[in-house]
């Protein structure tokens, strides 16, 4: 069996292999989508294929929708050429359950896959789609860094300055392309639409809106666009930028899952890494549990995703549930395990949870240091959420998630995953920043991780991060076994609000992080010993 539409005609072989097939007319769906597009998605990676695409498939199968999703890739065009087009835009979704069983289904809700390259004919098609009155929703899973127009240094990232200067005719940057497509929609009659960021970053809708507005303002000032374009973007009756919270663990495609599919008789399921470092495969593997809450701001209507379990609510509720998950109950715990897992030689998150020290670390960061600043969102209990994360989700031995994957782009995650908690302590009249013991240790461990030397003194590959070159250079003079003090090396980093969301010295934590770092670089074995001492020992003395 091979994953393409022609092969789906042989239903018996798929069903005998225990693989569920789409229960709708795929060709009819594609034709209707091309004629009346309703949903475009940027960033068609693993989480999109395992979650939003599966939700739309449910609507198609239940007769609640007759159009699919058009996906677009702004950064890594190999994803379209090597992942979508050879498989007729189909995906094999493998859900890995805690009991060890799997649920495998073919997801066929993607109608078109396009390269958002302004020099390619696909971009002409995207412009046509954005001029269509039927378009309701444009969603995004492009990671936190996808919305950044400037680097930590303050300099504009690649393509943005050029796009500001040259206008919407041939944009290079991802956000420039989105803004240029919106300008087409404005010119078509100021047609309404909603742009939904589904990325794990605080107030993601505002980040998307601010990025698009920056282009609109620059282009107006430089005489590239009509003056009304900026007002169009700022008018919520025309363009919605809702906040959202998405939660589903979708690791990189794992070889063990590829082997399972091969045993079922499915060929061509091998994973690959593109030239730009994207890990992909014709299948996705994910956990069963999932949450998606979206602020209900859709001036041109939307798919009835509430019928698939998606929660549509007000902005305040989304804010609370997003902060609960991203700042406290899941993402910070993931980062704790990612940093220490890489240093201690782990390759599975589930294996880390068998280590009593690491399990205790996430319990303290979650329950003791994080939970006091959570505001109950009312739709999910924070304590029950953490309970589920620590007892069910992270220990799931059938989830092939790695600390190396989660360690990617940590500099972009720290402001939200730890900075927001520190800020909440600083602003509180009842909480004391001095009570934070393990979060400073994790921040110090991240700096120790950036040395690229594990706890045995062996080099390892640091996961990609946009700040990696500058951070490695800043720490290059520190060697394992050095005694410190390290104030001159660490002070410029720890005082950087762009990394930590606060100046850690102003927060009263800079010196504590320095001391933790000194202990962690003491020599081979220092990471495990320091972790043990902080987790189980009398941490008050630290």
WOSULNOR-V419081 format. One record per backbone hydrogen bond with DSSP energy under -1.0 kcal/mol. NH is the residue of the N-H (numbers start at 1). CO is the residue of the C=O. E is the energy in kcal/mol with one decimal. If there is no record, write none. Layout:
nh,co,e
NH,CO,E
NH,CO,E
This chain:
nh,co,e
4,2,-1.4
8,4,-1.0
9,6,-1.2
10,7,-1.5
11,9,-1.7
14,10,-1.0
15,11,-2.7
16,12,-2.6
17,13,-1.0
18,15,-1.4
19,14,-2.4
20,104,-2.5
26,24,-1.0
29,25,-2.2
30,26,-2.5
31,27,-2.2
32,28,-2.4
33,29,-2.4
34,30,-2.4
35,31,-1.5
36,32,-2.9
40,137,-2.4
41,70,-2.8
42,139,-3.0
43,72,-2.1
45,43,-2.3
49,45,-2.1
50,46,-2.1
51,47,-1.5
53,48,-2.6
55,51,-2.3
56,52,-2.2
57,53,-1.7
58,54,-1.9
59,55,-1.8
60,56,-2.3
61,57,-2.7
62,58,-1.9
64,59,-2.4
65,59,-1.1
69,109,-2.8
70,39,-2.5
71,112,-2.7
72,41,-2.7
73,114,-1.9
79,76,-1.6
81,77,-2.1
82,78,-3.1
83,79,-1.3
84,79,-1.3
85,80,-2.5
87,84,-1.1
88,85,-1.5
89,84,-2.8
90,87,-2.1
91,107,-1.8
92,282,-2.0
93,105,-3.4
94,284,-3.1
95,103,-2.8
96,286,-3.2
97,101,-2.5
100,97,-1.9
103,95,-1.8
105,93,-2.2
106,20,-2.4
107,91,-3.4
111,69,-2.6
114,71,-2.7
116,73,-2.5
117,115,-2.3
120,117,-2.8
123,120,-1.4
125,121,-1.6
126,122,-2.1
127,123,-2.4
128,124,-2.0
129,125,-2.3
130,126,-2.5
131,127,-1.1
132,129,-1.5
135,132,-1.4
136,38,-2.1
137,38,-2.5
138,194,-2.7
139,40,-2.7
140,196,-2.0
141,42,-2.2
146,143,-1.5
147,144,-1.5
148,145,-1.3
151,155,-3.3
154,151,-2.1
157,149,-2.4
160,157,-1.6
163,159,-2.4
164,160,-2.9
165,161,-2.0
166,162,-2.7
167,163,-2.3
177,173,-2.0
178,174,-1.9
179,175,-2.5
180,176,-2.3
181,177,-2.2
182,178,-2.2
183,179,-1.9
184,180,-1.4
185,181,-1.5
186,182,-2.4
187,183,-2.7
188,184,-1.4
189,186,-1.7
190,186,-2.4
191,185,-1.5
193,238,-2.4
194,136,-1.7
195,240,-3.2
196,138,-2.8
198,140,-2.7
201,199,-2.0
207,203,-1.6
208,204,-2.1
209,205,-2.5
210,206,-3.1
211,207,-1.8
212,208,-2.3
213,209,-2.8
214,210,-1.9
215,211,-1.2
216,212,-2.1
217,213,-2.9
218,214,-2.0
219,215,-2.9
220,216,-2.0
221,217,-2.8
222,218,-2.0
223,220,-1.4
224,219,-3.1
229,226,-1.6
232,228,-2.2
233,229,-2.0
234,230,-1.8
238,235,-2.1
239,235,-2.8
240,193,-2.0
245,293,-2.5
247,291,-2.7
258,254,-2.0
259,255,-2.3
260,256,-1.7
261,257,-2.4
262,258,-2.1
263,259,-2.3
264,260,-1.2
265,262,-1.2
266,261,-2.5
267,1,-3.7
272,280,-2.8
274,278,-2.2
277,274,-2.0
280,272,-2.6
284,92,-2.4
286,94,-2.1
287,249,-2.1
291,247,-2.3
293,245,-2.5
294,311,-3.0
295,243,-2.7
296,313,-2.6
297,295,-1.9
301,298,-1.9
305,303,-2.4
307,304,-1.9
308,305,-2.1
309,306,-1.1
310,305,-1.7
311,292,-2.9
313,294,-2.1
318,314,-2.0
319,315,-2.7
320,316,-2.1
321,317,-2.5
322,318,-2.6
323,319,-2.4
324,320,-2.2
325,321,-1.9
326,322,-3.2
327,323,-1.6
329,324,-3.6
330,325,-1.8
331,325,-1.5
334,330,-2.2
335,331,-2.2
336,332,-2.3
337,333,-2.0
338,334,-2.4
339,335,-2.5
340,336,-2.1
341,337,-2.2
342,338,-2.0
343,339,-1.7
344,340,-2.2
346,341,-2.7
349,401,-2.4
352,348,-1.4
353,349,-1.4
354,351,-1.4
355,352,-1.9
359,355,-2.6
360,356,-2.3
361,357,-2.1
362,358,-2.0
363,359,-1.8
364,360,-2.4
365,361,-2.5
366,362,-2.3
367,363,-2.7
369,364,-2.6
371,366,-2.1
373,370,-2.0
374,371,-1.6
385,381,-2.4
386,382,-2.5
387,383,-2.7
388,384,-2.3
389,385,-2.2
390,386,-2.9
391,387,-2.5
392,388,-1.9
393,388,-2.5
394,389,-2.9
399,396,-1.7
401,399,-1.8
406,402,-1.7
407,403,-1.9
408,405,-1.4
409,464,-3.0
410,407,-1.3
412,409,-1.3
414,410,-2.3
417,413,-2.9
418,414,-2.3
419,414,-2.2
422,418,-2.1
423,419,-2.5
424,420,-2.0
425,421,-2.1
426,422,-2.3
427,423,-2.0
435,432,-2.2
436,433,-2.1
442,438,-2.3
443,439,-2.2
444,440,-2.2
445,441,-2.5
446,442,-1.9
447,443,-1.5
448,444,-2.2
449,445,-2.6
450,446,-1.8
451,448,-1.2
452,449,-2.3
454,458,-3.5
455,343,-2.9
457,454,-1.9
460,452,-2.0
468,465,-1.7
471,467,-2.5
472,468,-2.8
473,469,-1.8
474,470,-2.0
475,471,-1.7
478,475,-2.0
481,521,-3.2
482,479,-2.3
490,486,-2.9
491,487,-2.8
494,490,-3.1
495,491,-1.6
496,493,-1.7
499,496,-1.3
500,496,-2.0
501,497,-1.9
504,494,-2.4
507,503,-2.0
509,504,-3.0
510,504,-1.7
513,509,-2.4
514,510,-2.1
515,511,-2.3
516,512,-2.3
517,513,-2.5
518,514,-2.3
519,515,-1.8
520,516,-2.2
521,517,-1.7
525,455,-2.7
526,523,-2.1
529,525,-2.0
530,526,-2.7
531,527,-2.6
532,528,-2.2
533,529,-2.2
534,530,-2.5
535,531,-2.5
536,532,-2.5
537,533,-1.5
539,537,-1.6
541,538,-1.2
542,539,-1.7
